[in-house]
């Protein structure tokens, strides 16, 4: 049976991720998320893909896509992020040119175990349904779309955010969908856009119509599922990939000085240098040409290429992207994007006094992160001066500058300078 055409949706806006940027290009284990996802599908035998990008990220995504030798296909553009249905309609010209075929629809920012995709492909290859939808089994209420299913696993309806106690099943819809007749699906999606309704659930409405006379089958899934929607989800995704390290992989081209302690599951890339007295406790990843200085501690963290964990700095449960510089500070449960400067004696406070969940603002609305420890998120090229302290859940925008000794207790926008204005008093102590 012919493998379905892989359709990866990567054109949605990443505004909820601020101050971080394009989610498909966030690097884990030194590679963009999109590259990791595509490689995994190629290993499952899916060698043809269409990626739906947007005008802003297309030029960034293209070299990542073209660098993978085992996958061919095309990048199509969704001009505006106006719904999943509209994104799928951008695939129609490719299908009309290359022939109708089954499609496997996924989102680049949904991270699952490879077992999910194996289960989906097995169901498709052995079944007779018109479509196969992954259903994530939950133990408590989840604010998402639920699948209404029969005892035989046939999906009869999709119910969006039914409210606690009103769930039609314990299966939440994940965007891992195989449709055996792509053009029939897209025809119905277009029909929904031709209706006067203004809601953006055209794809879901199209599937609801098709379910009336075609078999839609659920593929239950109970493994890990992490969607990157908000900045703190980068930490969850990081732990997913760190959890896949099994053993110690220290490049012979890395420099490990005497007196360095390496414990647990660790990857240390070529060109990395660990100075005397440094400690790395796994799971941990140290990228190419990164430095872990004298007396520094890295644990349960990723340190990107060319980043510097300076003298006696502690990096715990944190994500450092590429080119980050730290010195004699504490980076705790935090995300530092490319080229952030985290100056001497800076600290990211990560725990509330009452030890409750940390809240953080997203597009002006305060949200419960679900994390009892969460520090700082700093955007690209943010410069944080000496002895700065950031309160739990705060974010510093791209190219922002924080002056020395400042306490940051609220989000700082992009391209903004913040400092403390002091009045200096002098008096003769002999008077």
HELIX and SHEET records of a PDB file:
HELIX    1   1 UNK A   15  UNK A   17  5                                   3    
HELIX    2   2 UNK A   23  UNK A   25  5                                   3    
HELIX    3   3 UNK A   33  UNK A   43  1                                  11    
HELIX    4   4 UNK A   58  UNK A   66  1                                   9    
HELIX    5   5 UNK A   84  UNK A   89  1                                   6    
HELIX    6   6 UNK A   92  UNK A   98  1                                   7    
HELIX    7   7 UNK A  114  UNK A  126  1                                  13    
HELIX    8   8 UNK A  182  UNK A  193  1                                  12    
HELIX    9   9 UNK A  202  UNK A  211  1                                  10    
HELIX   10  10 UNK A  233  UNK A  242  1                                  10    
SHEET    1   A 7 UNK A  72  UNK A  77  0                                        
SHEET    2   A 7 UNK A  48  UNK A  53  1                                        
SHEET    3   A 7 UNK A   5  UNK A   9  1                                        
SHEET    4   A 7 UNK A 103  UNK A 107  1                                        
SHEET    5   A 7 UNK A 171  UNK A 179 -1                                        
SHEET    6   A 7 UNK A 131  UNK A 137 -1                                        
SHEET    7   A 7 UNK A 216  UNK A 221  1                                        
SHEET    1   B 2 UNK A  27  UNK A  28  0                                        
SHEET    2   B 2 UNK A  31  UNK A  32 -1                                        
SHEET    1   C 2 UNK A 110  UNK A 112  0                                        
SHEET    2   C 2 UNK A 225  UNK A 227 -1                                        
SHEET    1   D 2 UNK A 145  UNK A 149  0                                        
SHEET    2   D 2 UNK A 155  UNK A 160 -1                                        
SHEET    1   E 8 UNK A 248  UNK A 250  0                                        
SHEET    2   E 8 UNK A 266  UNK A 268  1                                        
SHEET    3   E 8 UNK A 284  UNK A 286  1                                        
SHEET    4   E 8 UNK A 302  UNK A 303  1                                        
SHEET    5   E 8 UNK A 319  UNK A 320  1                                        
SHEET    6   E 8 UNK A 335  UNK A 336  1                                        
SHEET    7   E 8 UNK A 376  UNK A 378  1                                        
SHEET    8   E 8 UNK A 394  UNK A 396  1                                        
SHEET    1   F 9 UNK A 255  UNK A 256  0                                        
SHEET    2   F 9 UNK A 273  UNK A 274  1                                        
SHEET    3   F 9 UNK A 291  UNK A 292  1                                        
SHEET    4   F 9 UNK A 308  UNK A 309  1                                        
SHEET    5   F 9 UNK A 325  UNK A 326  1                                        
SHEET    6   F 9 UNK A 341  UNK A 342  1                                        
SHEET    7   F 9 UNK A 383  UNK A 384  1                                        
SHEET    8   F 9 UNK A 401  UNK A 402  1                                        
SHEET    9   F 9 UNK A 417  UNK A 418  1                                        
SHEET    1   G 5 UNK A 261  UNK A 263  0                                        
SHEET    2   G 5 UNK A 279  UNK A 281  1                                        
SHEET    3   G 5 UNK A 297  UNK A 299  1                                        
SHEET    4   G 5 UNK A 314  UNK A 316  1                                        
SHEET    5   G 5 UNK A 330  UNK A 332  1                                        
SHEET    1   H 3 UNK A 347  UNK A 348  0                                        
SHEET    2   H 3 UNK A 389  UNK A 390  1                                        
SHEET    3   H 3 UNK A 407  UNK A 408  1                                        
SHEET    1   I 2 UNK A 359  UNK A 362  0                                        
SHEET    2   I 2 UNK A 365  UNK A 368 -1                                        
END                                                                             
